[in-house]
Structures are given as C-alpha cells and as structure tokens.
Amino acid sequence: MNKSELVKAISEKSGSTIRNTEKFLDSFVETITESMKKGDDVTLVGFGTFSVAERAERIGRNFKTGKNVTIPASKTVKFKTGKTLKDAVK
C-alpha cells in the first residue's frame, strides 16, 4: 500500500475528504519525525513504538577491494510492534 492508497482507505473509513485526510497524514508524519529528531520515543498503544537507536562505529569490508573500512556511528529508527497489531497479523 502506498501513500495515496492509504489516504483513500482512511478517507473512506473516516468519512473525511481525501484532501483533509492527506493533510492529517502529512502532519502526523511530520509530528512523529520532529519528535524523533529530538530523541523522543513515540508510542501508539496497541500499534507500536517508534524509537531512535544509536549504532556504534564499526569495521566493515569493501568486497570489491577486500580492504577494511570504518563505518561511522549513526542513529537509526526502530519500530517495536504492539500486542494488538501483533495479534492481528498472526
């Protein structure tokens, strides 16, 4: 499902217009992104939790040359599913 399909499905279920639903979805994603930029977790009870995880610097290998390369430390996004979502997918 892509964004336009998601907007259409939410619009049909909520009875809202596609335009309003798209504005809502954009602001929802923007709000989660801003919160995670600050390092905060976002928990949607039953659905799941978005969190920021730190990756340490590590050594990797360039398979073309066979040389070791240093992969710098970085941040990544983790998602842990909630019980309701987990049970629904089973």
N, C-alpha and C positions, 0 to 999 in steps of 0.2 A: 504494500500500500504506500503510495507516495503522498505528498502534502495535499495536493488537490483532491485526491480521493478521500483523505482523512477529513478535510474541511467539508466536503459534500456529505459524508456519513454523519459527522457531528451536527451539521446543519439540519439534516433530515430528522435526527433523533431529538434535537432540542427545539425544533420549530423556529429556529432563528434564520436570518438571511445568510446567504453564503458570504456576503461582504462582512457582516458583523462577526461571523464565525472565524473568518480569516484574520480579522483584526484581533480577536480574542486569542487565537492560537499564536500569532506573532508576538503579542505582548506576554503571553505565558512563557514562550521560549526565551524571550529577552529577559524576563524577570529571573528565570532559573539560571541563565547564563551570567547575569550580573551577580547573583548570589554566590555562584560557584567561583567567579573571579575573585571574590573576597575570601574564598576558602571555606565558605559555609556549606553544610550538607543540606539537601532538600529532600524532605520525607513526605511522601504521599501515602498515607496509611492504607494498607491493603494492596497498593500498586507497587511501591518500591522506594528505594532511597538512592539518590544521586550523590556521590561524594567525590572529593578530589584526593588523589593518591600521589605520593612522591615516588619517583623512580630514581634510584641511586645511579651514579656514574658507573659504567661497566665497560668491560672489554668485549668487543665483537670481532668478527673476522670478515675481511673483504674476500669473498670466494673467488673473484677473478684473479687477484694478485696473491692471495694467501697470507697477506700481512694483517697483523692485528691493528684494530683501530679503536680509539676511545669513543664510546657513545656517551655524550654528556647527560648529566642529571636532568630530569624533566618532570613535569606534572602531567597526570592523565586523569580521565574521568572514569569512575567505576559506577556500576549500577547493580544494586542488590535487589532482587525481586521480593515483593511482599507475599505473604501467605495466600491472600485471596487470588492474586494473579497466578501464583504457582499452582494452586489447586485448579484453577480454571483451565490451565494449559494441559494438565495431566490427561 
